[in-house]
């Protein structure tokens, strides 16, 4: 099992706010070939392993701009909890929030975010060259930008799953 954040776009009217249904829907992304096809179609994205640290990169926007929009790309959304609360919740971003994420990601300078966040984000990756680590996060940022920008015109919501 990998550690990742999966995102899938779909019409808001088709989403059931039911943990078991969301587990099945998001679990379908576990089919590697299907999920890759969805990624190529622009309706799915994944941030493997680094999503917690990416959240910290976006947190730098608060320091730089005083904006709370930094919370949107990774951990924002309406939570749908497992009955026992012993599993991570699924998060649903409504179409208006999807537009806010896209606007935030379009407005921020990744280089400025990186410079503000690097003292906190970089230490766990000390075995790697900083340019390589920065490149990982820039790729995640660019992929999320593209995903949200493709989703906005569709008017779809986004479901997020966190697999540990």
KASULJO-V354920 format. One record per residue. N is the residue number from 1. RES is the residue in one small letter. SS is DSSP state (a for helix, b for strand, c for the rest). Layout:
# KASULJO-V354920
<<N	RES	SS> <N	RES	SS>>
This chain:
# KASULJO-V354920
<<1	x	c> <2	x	c> <3	x	c> <4	x	b> <5	x	b> <6	x	b> <7	x	b> <8	x	b> <9	x	b> <10	x	b> <11	x	c> <12	x	a> <13	x	a> <14	x	a> <15	x	c> <16	x	c> <17	x	c> <18	x	c> <19	x	a> <20	x	a> <21	x	a> <22	x	a> <23	x	a> <24	x	a> <25	x	a> <26	x	a> <27	x	a> <28	x	a> <29	x	a> <30	x	a> <31	x	c> <32	x	a> <33	x	a> <34	x	a> <35	x	a> <36	x	a> <37	x	a> <38	x	a> <39	x	a> <40	x	a> <41	x	a> <42	x	c> <43	x	c> <44	x	b> <45	x	b> <46	x	b> <47	x	b> <48	x	b> <49	x	c> <50	x	c> <51	x	a> <52	x	a> <53	x	a> <54	x	a> <55	x	a> <56	x	a> <57	x	a> <58	x	a> <59	x	a> <60	x	a> <61	x	a> <62	x	a> <63	x	a> <64	x	a> <65	x	a> <66	x	c> <67	x	c> <68	x	a> <69	x	a> <70	x	a> <71	x	a> <72	x	a> <73	x	a> <74	x	a> <75	x	a> <76	x	c> <77	x	c> <78	x	b> <79	x	b> <80	x	b> <81	x	c> <82	x	c> <83	x	c> <84	x	c> <85	x	c> <86	x	c> <87	x	c> <88	x	c> <89	x	c> <90	x	b> <91	x	b> <92	x	b> <93	x	b> <94	x	c> <95	x	a> <96	x	a> <97	x	a> <98	x	a> <99	x	a> <100	x	a> <101	x	a> <102	x	a> <103	x	a> <104	x	a> <105	x	a> <106	x	a> <107	x	a> <108	x	c> <109	x	c> <110	x	a> <111	x	a> <112	x	a> <113	x	a> <114	x	a> <115	x	a> <116	x	a> <117	x	a> <118	x	a> <119	x	a> <120	x	a> <121	x	a> <122	x	c> <123	x	a> <124	x	a> <125	x	a> <126	x	c> <127	x	c> <128	x	c> <129	x	c> <130	x	a> <131	x	a> <132	x	a> <133	x	a> <134	x	a> <135	x	a> <136	x	a> <137	x	a> <138	x	a> <139	x	a> <140	x	a> <141	x	a> <142	x	a> <143	x	a> <144	x	a> <145	x	a> <146	x	a> <147	x	a> <148	x	a> <149	x	a> <150	x	a> <151	x	a> <152	x	a> <153	x	c> <154	x	c> <155	x	c> <156	x	c> <157	x	b> <158	x	b> <159	x	b> <160	x	b> <161	x	b> <162	x	b> <163	x	b> <164	x	c>>
